Amino acid sequence: MKRFILFGLLLVGATMGLKAQDISKHALGLRLGDSDGFGAEISYQLGLNPANRLEFDLGWRDSNDYDAFKLTGLYQWVFPLDGNFNWYVGAGGGLGSYDYDDDRFDPAFDFDDSGSFFFAAGDIGIEYNFNIPLLLSLDFRPELGFGDFNDDLDFDIALGIRYQFN
């Protein structure tokens, strides 16, 4: 019985030391990654409760021969590390479309292609929440693609810079 009471007191003491993470209701910014995420993405985070949020990212490319977009949605769990440092994990997916139109002078080298794709994604990262409304993050996002454009496993690493507001 003494062990049970001691264990209960230790459990209550340990949980009192934990505090709920203070996630901002809204965060808007950029996620700067490699070209598999289509380079720079516009990123929006919506805080659902003190430890969970949704993240939506829109990446696009536009050039003379190539147009594409990629939309990603993730559900994330946020855990405190120390002070203003947090780490997070998430899961979700997305979809995209591309159009490649190579207008060359020689028809033998004319490579035109278009299509759409969808993917499943995971997310793990670390972030620092400044005392001003600035949030910096570094994350790793593996993506499993389905479709003509990307039908394999891809790894995307990115730096996030977001402005937080309520």
N, C-alpha and C positions, 0 to 999 in steps of 0.2 A: 504494500500500500504506500510506503514511503517513497519507493521508486516511482510509482505512478504520479504522486503529488509533485515530486521533484521534476519529473519529465514534463508535467503540465506547466509548472512554473517556468521552466526553461523555454518551452514552446511559446508561452505568452510573452516572455521577455524578448525573445528573438523576433517575434512578429511586431512588437511595439517599436522596434528599431527600424523596421521597414516603413517607407512612406510611399504613397501613391505617386507615380510619375506625373509631372505637370506638363501635359501635352497641350499645345496651343490648339484652339478650335480650327484655325485655318493657317496654312503656310503656302506661299506661292513663290516660285523661283525657277531655277535652271538645274538640270541634271546633265553634267558635262561628261560624256563617256566616249567610247570608241565608236567607230562608224557602224557597227552591227546594231547599235541602238539608234542609228541614223544621226550620230554626233550629238549635238546639243538638243535636249528635250525640254519642253515647258513642263514643269512639274507642279502639281497641286496636292496638298495633303489636307484631309478632313479628319479632325479628331473626333472620335466617337464617344470615348470615355477616357478616364485617366490613364489607361494602359493600352488602348487600341486605336487604330486609325486606318483610313483608306488612303491610298496614294494613286493618282492618275497621272500618266506621263504621255505627252504627245511629241513624237519625233517626226521630222520630215526632211526631205531633200528635194531640191528643185534646181535643175540645170538645163542646159540646152538639149541634152539627150535623155535625161533621166528624171522622173518625178516619182516620189514615193512618200507614204506616210505610215506611221506605226503608232497604235494606241495601246497602252498598257494599263491594267488595273490590278492593284495588289491590296490584300488585307494584311496589316502588320500588327505584331505584338511588340511592345516597347518595354524594356527592362532597364532599371537604373544600374549604373556601374559605380560611379563615384562622383560626387558633386554634380556638375552639369553634364557629365558624360553618360550616355545611354547606349545600349546596343539593342538591335531589333532584328526580328525574323519575319518573313512574310511569304505568302503564296498567292498566286493569281494567274492571270493570263492576258491575252490580248489578240489583236488582229491588225492586219495591214494590207496595203495594196501598193503595187509598183507598175510603172509603165516606162519601158525602155524603147526609145525610138531613135535609131542611129541613121541619120540621113547623110549618107556618103555619096560621092560621085559615082562610085563603081557599085552596081547592084549585087555583085558577087560577095561584097563585104557588108551588105546591109543586114544587121542583126536587130530585128524588132521583136520585142517580147513584152507581155504584160500578164498580170495575174494578181491573185490575192493569197493570203496565208493567215494562219492563226497559230498560237503557241501557248504553252503552259510555262509558267515562270515561278521561280523561287527567289528569295531575296534575303540577304543577311548583311548587316552593316553596323557601323558605329557612328555616333553623332555627338556633336557638342552644341549645347544650347547656351548661347551667350546671354548675359544679363540685359542686353539690348535685344530688340526683336529680330535676331539673326540666328539661323540654324545652319551649321556646316555638317555635312555627312560624307562618308566614304562607304560605298556598298558594292557588293558582288552579287550579280544576278545571272544565274544559269537559266537558259531558255531552251525548251525542247520544241522545235518548230515542226509544223505540218503544212505542206503546200509546195508549190513549185519553187518559190524563192528561197526558202530556208527550211529544209526537211531534216535537220540534224540537231545535235546539241551545240549550243553556242554559249560563250561566257562573256558577260558584259561587266566591266568595272567602271564606276563613275564617281565623280565628285559632285555633291549636291550643295547648292547655295540657295537658301530660301528665306524670305521675309515672312515673319509670323504676325498674325493679327487675329482679333476676336470678332 
